[in-house]
Amino acid sequence: MKRYLFGIALIVAIIRPGVLQSQSISDLRINEVMLVNQSNYMDNYGNRSAWIEIMNLGYNKVNIANCYLTDNLNEPKKYRIPSGDPLTLIPLRQFVVFFADGITQHGASHLNFTLDSTKRFIALISPDAKTILDSITIPALKANTTYCRIPDGSDNWTISETTTPKSTNDVFTQKVSAGEKFRNFDPTGVIMAISAMLVVFSALLVLYRIFRTIGKINQRAVVRKQEKAQQPKIAKNEAETEISGEVFAAISTALYMHETESHDRESEIITIQRISRHYSPWSSKFYGLRQIPTRTVMHQQKK
C-alpha cells in the first residue's frame, strides 16, 4: 500500500510541473493602463479609479492566482492575487482588469495600492516573487486616456483617448482585408489572371503526369499477366518437342556399329559397261511382228 501511495505521489510530482507549464503564465502581459479616471470605467461598486488590464496571449486558459502586482520592485510581494476566485482564470486571448484603488475588501480585483499621475510604475511578478513577467512605466496621461499596446500584446505602446477595458485594443486600428490589399497591389488584374492560368496549367500538368504514370503501371501489369499466361504453353511445347529415348537408343546403336564395323561393306568401285544391241530390248518382238511372209510359201501352204 505504501508503495502504491508513493507511486501516485511521484506521478503527481512529475505531472504538476507540466500542468503549470501548460498554463504558460509567461503568456500574461500588461495590455492597457489608466492612471486618472474621472468619467471612465467603473467597478461593481460604482467607483472610478485607476485600472490595469492584463491579457492572456496564449491559446489556453491561464490561472493568474498567486502571481503578484506591485508598484515598487523593492516590494515584489506587495499584492498577491488570491486563489480560488473565478476571476483569476483567464480564458485564451482574453483579459482581466484590476482596480488600483487600495480597497481590497471590494474583492480580488482590487489592489492594496493606488496609481496616479505621480505613481506610474506597475509590474506583474510570477508566484516565485522573483521572475518579472511584465512591467511598464506609464508616461504622464491626461484624464480618461490610457496607455495601451496596439495590437494586443505587441511591443508597440501608444496613448489613446478610446479606452477598451476587458476587450481588444485592435479597434484603434483600421484593418485592411486581404482582398483590398491585393487590389491595391494589382489594380489592373493582370497578376491575378496570370496566377489563375498558372494554377490551371499546373493542375493539368499534375493530372497528366498522374494519369501517364497510372497508364504505365497498368501496361506493365498486363504484360506481366500475359507472360505468366504464356509460360505454361511454352513449357508444354518444349515437352512435346523432346526426343524420345527410343530415338536416342537407335542413334547410339548406329554409332556403335559404325565404330566397331559390324556392318556389310560394299565395294566402293562402280563399273559401267555399254551393251550394244541390234534391237531395242524393250521391244524385241517388234521385228518379228513386222516380217511379211513370201508369196511362195503362202501359196504352197494353200495347196
C-alpha positions as CSV (number, residue, x, y, z in Angstrom):
1,M,0.0,0.0,0.0
2,K,2.8,2.4,0.9
3,R,4.5,1.6,-2.5
4,Y,1.2,2.4,-4.2
5,L,0.8,5.8,-2.5
6,F,4.4,6.6,-3.2
7,G,3.9,5.9,-6.9
8,I,0.9,8.2,-7.0
9,A,2.8,10.9,-5.3
10,L,5.7,10.5,-7.7
11,I,3.3,10.7,-10.7
12,V,1.7,13.9,-9.3
13,A,5.1,15.4,-8.7
14,I,6.0,14.7,-12.3
15,I,2.8,15.9,-13.9
16,R,2.3,19.0,-11.8
17,P,5.2,21.0,-13.3
18,G,3.9,20.0,-16.7
19,V,0.5,21.4,-15.8
20,L,2.0,24.6,-14.6
21,Q,4.0,24.8,-17.8
22,S,0.9,24.1,-20.0
23,Q,-0.8,27.1,-18.3
24,S,2.0,29.3,-19.5
25,I,1.9,32.2,-17.1
26,S,4.7,33.7,-19.2
27,D,1.9,34.5,-21.8
28,L,0.5,37.1,-19.4
29,R,1.0,40.8,-20.4
30,I,0.0,44.2,-19.1
31,N,-2.1,45.3,-22.0
32,E,-3.7,48.7,-21.0
33,V,-3.4,51.1,-18.1
34,M,-5.4,54.2,-17.0
35,L,-4.0,56.5,-14.3
36,V,-6.6,59.3,-14.0
37,N,-10.2,58.0,-14.2
38,Q,-12.7,60.9,-14.0
39,S,-15.6,59.7,-16.2
40,N,-14.5,56.3,-17.5
41,Y,-14.7,52.7,-16.5
42,M,-16.5,52.0,-13.1
43,D,-16.1,49.0,-10.8
44,N,-19.0,46.9,-9.4
45,Y,-19.4,49.5,-6.6
46,G,-19.9,52.4,-9.0
47,N,-16.4,53.8,-8.2
48,R,-13.9,55.1,-10.7
49,S,-10.2,54.6,-10.1
50,A,-7.0,53.8,-11.9
51,W,-7.1,50.3,-13.5
52,I,-4.8,47.8,-15.1
53,E,-5.8,45.4,-17.9
54,I,-3.8,42.1,-18.1
55,M,-4.1,39.9,-21.2
56,N,-3.5,36.2,-21.8
57,L,-1.7,36.0,-25.1
58,G,-1.7,32.2,-25.1
59,Y,-4.2,29.8,-26.6
60,N,-5.1,28.0,-23.4
61,K,-6.5,29.1,-20.1
62,V,-4.1,30.6,-17.6
63,N,-4.6,30.9,-13.9
64,I,-3.1,34.2,-12.6
65,A,-3.7,33.2,-9.0
66,N,-0.7,33.6,-6.7
67,C,1.1,36.0,-9.0
68,Y,2.0,39.4,-7.7
69,L,1.2,43.0,-8.7
70,T,3.4,45.8,-7.4
71,D,4.2,49.5,-8.0
72,N,7.7,49.1,-6.4
73,L,10.2,46.4,-7.3
74,N,11.6,46.7,-3.8
75,E,8.4,45.2,-2.7
76,P,7.7,42.4,-5.2
77,K,5.1,40.8,-3.0
78,K,3.1,43.9,-2.4
79,Y,-0.2,42.4,-3.7
80,R,-0.7,38.6,-4.1
81,I,-3.6,37.7,-6.4
82,P,-5.7,35.3,-4.3
83,S,-6.6,31.8,-5.5
84,G,-10.0,30.2,-5.6
85,D,-11.6,33.1,-7.4
86,P,-13.1,32.5,-10.9
87,L,-11.7,35.9,-11.8
88,T,-8.1,34.6,-11.8
89,L,-8.8,32.0,-14.5
90,I,-8.2,34.0,-17.8
91,P,-9.5,32.3,-21.0
92,L,-7.4,32.1,-24.1
93,R,-6.8,35.6,-25.7
94,Q,-8.9,37.2,-23.0
95,F,-8.5,40.0,-20.4
96,V,-8.9,40.7,-16.7
97,V,-9.0,44.2,-15.1
98,F,-7.6,45.1,-11.6
99,F,-8.5,48.4,-9.9
100,A,-5.7,50.3,-8.2
101,D,-7.9,51.9,-5.6
102,G,-6.4,50.5,-2.4
103,I,-9.7,48.9,-1.3
104,T,-9.0,45.2,-1.1
105,Q,-12.3,44.5,0.7
106,H,-14.1,45.0,-2.5
107,G,-12.7,41.8,-3.9
108,A,-9.8,40.0,-5.6
109,S,-9.7,42.6,-8.4
110,H,-9.0,45.5,-6.1
111,L,-5.3,46.2,-5.3
112,N,-3.9,47.3,-2.0
113,F,-2.1,50.3,-3.7
114,T,-3.1,53.1,-6.0
115,L,-1.8,54.7,-9.2
116,D,-1.9,58.3,-10.2
117,S,0.0,60.9,-12.2
118,T,2.9,60.6,-9.8
119,K,2.9,56.8,-9.3
120,R,3.2,55.4,-12.8
121,F,5.1,52.1,-12.4
122,I,3.4,48.7,-12.4
123,A,4.9,45.2,-12.5
124,L,3.5,41.7,-12.8
125,I,5.6,39.1,-11.0
126,S,5.4,35.3,-11.1
127,P,4.4,33.2,-8.0
128,D,8.1,32.7,-7.1
129,A,8.2,36.5,-6.4
130,K,11.4,36.8,-8.4
131,T,10.5,36.5,-12.1
132,I,9.1,39.6,-13.6
133,L,6.5,38.6,-16.2
134,D,5.9,42.1,-17.4
135,S,6.5,45.7,-16.3
136,I,5.8,49.2,-17.6
137,T,6.4,52.8,-16.6
138,I,3.4,54.8,-17.8
139,P,4.0,58.3,-19.2
140,A,2.0,61.2,-17.8
141,L,-1.6,60.9,-19.1
142,K,-4.5,63.2,-19.3
143,A,-7.7,62.2,-17.6
144,N,-9.7,59.4,-19.2
145,T,-6.8,58.4,-21.5
146,T,-4.9,55.1,-21.5
147,Y,-1.5,53.8,-22.3
148,C,-2.0,50.6,-24.3
149,R,-0.5,48.1,-26.7
150,I,-1.6,48.2,-30.3
151,P,-2.1,45.5,-31.4
152,D,-2.8,43.5,-28.3
153,G,0.3,42.1,-26.6
154,S,2.7,43.7,-29.0
155,D,5.7,45.9,-28.1
156,N,4.0,48.9,-29.6
157,W,2.7,51.2,-26.9
158,T,0.5,54.3,-27.6
159,I,-1.6,56.8,-25.7
160,S,-5.3,56.6,-26.6
161,E,-8.4,58.5,-25.7
162,T,-10.5,55.5,-26.7
163,T,-10.4,53.0,-23.8
164,T,-11.2,49.3,-24.1
165,P,-11.1,47.6,-20.7
166,K,-11.7,43.8,-20.9
167,S,-11.7,44.0,-24.7
168,T,-9.3,44.1,-27.6
169,N,-7.3,47.3,-28.4
170,D,-7.4,46.5,-32.2
171,V,-10.4,48.7,-32.6
172,F,-8.0,51.6,-32.7
173,T,-6.6,50.4,-36.0
174,Q,-8.4,50.1,-39.3
175,K,-7.9,46.6,-40.6
176,V,-7.5,46.2,-44.3
177,S,-8.8,42.9,-45.8
178,A,-6.7,40.6,-47.8
179,G,-8.8,41.4,-50.9
180,E,-8.2,45.1,-50.5
181,K,-4.5,44.6,-50.1
182,F,-4.4,42.5,-53.3
183,R,-6.5,45.0,-55.2
184,N,-4.1,47.8,-54.2
185,F,-1.2,45.6,-55.3
186,D,-2.7,44.6,-58.6
187,P,-5.2,47.3,-59.7
188,T,-5.4,46.0,-63.4
189,G,-5.9,42.3,-62.5
190,V,-3.0,41.2,-64.8
191,I,-1.2,39.4,-62.0
192,M,-4.4,37.7,-60.9
193,A,-5.1,36.4,-64.4
194,I,-1.5,35.1,-64.8
195,S,-1.7,33.5,-61.4
196,A,-5.0,31.8,-62.3
197,M,-3.6,30.5,-65.6
198,L,-0.5,29.2,-63.9
199,V,-2.7,27.4,-61.3
200,V,-4.9,25.8,-64.1
201,F,-1.9,24.7,-66.2
202,S,-0.1,23.4,-63.2
203,A,-3.1,21.3,-62.2
204,L,-3.4,19.9,-65.7
205,L,0.3,19.1,-65.8
206,V,0.0,17.3,-62.5
207,L,-3.1,15.4,-63.7
208,Y,-1.3,14.4,-66.9
209,R,1.7,13.1,-65.0
210,I,-0.6,11.1,-62.7
211,F,-2.6,9.5,-65.5
212,R,0.5,8.7,-67.5
213,T,2.1,7.0,-64.5
214,I,-1.1,5.0,-63.9
215,G,-1.2,4.0,-67.6
216,K,2.4,2.8,-67.5
217,I,1.7,0.8,-64.3
218,N,-1.4,-0.8,-65.9
219,Q,0.6,-1.7,-69.1
220,R,3.3,-3.4,-67.1
221,A,0.7,-5.3,-65.2
222,V,-0.9,-6.5,-68.4
223,V,2.5,-7.5,-69.9
224,R,3.4,-9.5,-66.7
225,K,0.0,-11.2,-66.8
226,Q,0.5,-12.2,-70.5
227,E,4.0,-13.5,-69.8
228,K,2.7,-15.6,-66.9
229,A,-0.1,-17.0,-69.2
230,Q,2.4,-17.9,-71.9
231,Q,4.9,-19.7,-69.7
232,P,2.8,-22.9,-69.3
233,K,2.3,-23.1,-73.1
234,I,6.0,-22.7,-73.8
235,A,6.8,-25.4,-71.3
236,K,4.2,-27.7,-72.9
237,N,5.6,-27.2,-76.4
238,E,9.1,-27.9,-75.1
239,A,7.9,-31.1,-73.5
240,E,6.2,-32.1,-76.8
241,T,9.3,-31.5,-78.9
242,E,11.6,-33.5,-76.7
243,I,13.2,-36.5,-78.5
244,S,12.1,-39.9,-77.1
245,G,14.5,-42.3,-75.5
246,E,14.0,-44.9,-78.3
247,V,15.4,-42.5,-80.9
248,F,18.4,-41.8,-78.7
249,A,18.9,-45.6,-78.4
250,A,18.7,-46.2,-82.2
251,I,21.2,-43.4,-82.8
252,S,23.5,-44.7,-80.2
253,T,23.3,-48.2,-81.7
254,A,24.1,-47.0,-85.2
255,L,27.1,-45.0,-83.9
256,Y,28.4,-48.0,-82.0
257,M,28.1,-50.3,-85.1
258,H,29.8,-47.7,-87.2
259,E,32.7,-47.5,-84.9
260,T,33.0,-51.3,-84.5
261,E,32.5,-52.0,-88.3
262,S,29.8,-54.5,-87.5
263,H,28.0,-54.0,-90.9
264,D,28.3,-55.0,-94.5
265,R,31.0,-53.3,-96.5
266,E,30.2,-53.0,-100.2
267,S,32.7,-52.3,-103.0
268,E,33.4,-48.7,-103.5
269,I,34.2,-49.3,-107.3
270,I,31.3,-48.8,-109.7
271,T,31.8,-50.3,-113.2
272,I,29.8,-49.1,-116.2
273,Q,29.8,-51.3,-119.4
274,R,28.0,-50.4,-122.5
275,I,25.8,-53.1,-124.1
276,S,25.3,-52.9,-127.8
277,R,22.2,-54.5,-129.2
278,H,20.7,-54.5,-132.7
279,Y,17.2,-54.2,-131.3
280,S,15.6,-52.5,-128.5
281,P,15.5,-54.8,-125.6
282,W,12.3,-53.3,-124.6
283,S,10.6,-54.1,-127.9
284,S,12.3,-57.3,-129.1
285,K,9.1,-58.6,-130.7
286,F,8.8,-55.6,-132.9
287,Y,10.9,-57.1,-135.7
288,G,9.1,-60.4,-135.7
289,L,5.7,-58.9,-136.0
290,R,6.7,-56.9,-139.0
291,Q,8.1,-59.8,-141.1
292,I,6.0,-60.2,-144.3
293,P,5.7,-63.9,-145.4
294,T,6.7,-64.6,-149.0
295,R,4.0,-65.4,-151.6
296,T,5.6,-68.7,-152.5
297,V,5.4,-70.0,-149.1
298,M,1.9,-68.9,-148.7
299,H,0.9,-70.4,-152.0
300,Q,2.4,-73.7,-151.1
301,Q,0.6,-73.7,-147.8
302,K,-2.7,-73.1,-149.6
303,K,-2.1,-76.1,-151.7
